[in-house]
Amino acid sequence: MFEPENLPKLANMRMPFGKYQGTRLIELPEPYLVWFSNKGFPKGELGLLLQLALEIKINGLEKLVYPLKRD
């Protein structure tokens, strides 16, 4: 379920493992997120955020999340 407080998390949280370790979740490539969708998202908050990232990318809305990034 979409929660507004997840958008800043999506913009700033970094992937904790794997090929894209250290990459902000919103910047993960769509094919990687689709792979998770097919194989199963991780449990917990990370999985929920990855699902949200995929939905945002599928709908072409990721540029709305970019202004929430902190350096």
C-alpha positions in Angstrom: 0.0 0.0 0.0 1.2 3.5 -0.8 2.3 5.6 2.1 3.4 9.2 1.4 6.3 8.9 3.9 7.8 6.1 1.6 8.6 8.6 -1.2 11.6 10.2 0.6 12.8 6.7 1.7 12.6 5.6 -1.9 14.6 8.6 -3.0 17.3 8.2 -0.5 17.6 4.6 0.7 20.3 2.7 -1.0 20.2 -0.9 -2.1 21.9 -2.9 0.7 23.1 -5.9 -1.4 23.6 -7.4 -4.8 24.8 -6.0 -8.2 23.4 -2.6 -7.5 24.5 -2.3 -3.9 24.8 1.4 -2.9 22.4 2.6 -5.6 19.4 4.7 -4.5 16.2 2.6 -4.8 14.6 5.0 -7.2 17.6 4.8 -9.5 17.6 1.0 -9.8 17.0 -0.1 -13.4 13.5 -1.2 -14.2 14.7 -4.7 -15.5 16.2 -5.3 -12.1 13.0 -4.5 -10.4 11.1 -6.7 -12.8 13.5 -9.5 -12.0 12.6 -9.1 -8.3 8.9 -9.1 -9.2 9.4 -12.5 -10.9 11.6 -14.0 -8.3 10.0 -12.5 -5.2 10.7 -9.2 -3.5 12.6 -9.3 -0.2 10.6 -9.4 3.0 9.9 -6.2 5.0 10.3 -2.6 4.2 12.9 -3.1 1.5 10.5 -5.3 -0.5 7.7 -2.9 -0.2 9.9 0.0 -1.4 11.2 -2.0 -4.3 7.6 -2.8 -5.3 6.8 0.9 -5.1 9.8 1.8 -7.2 8.7 -0.6 -9.9 5.1 0.8 -9.9 6.5 4.4 -10.2 8.9 3.4 -13.0 6.2 1.5 -14.9 4.1 4.6 -14.8 6.9 6.9 -15.8 6.7 8.9 -12.5 10.3 8.6 -11.2 11.1 12.2 -12.0 8.6 13.2 -9.4 10.6 11.4 -6.7 14.0 12.9 -7.7 13.5 16.3 -6.0 13.2 14.4 -2.7 16.9 13.2 -2.9 19.2 14.5 -0.2 23.0 14.7 -0.8 
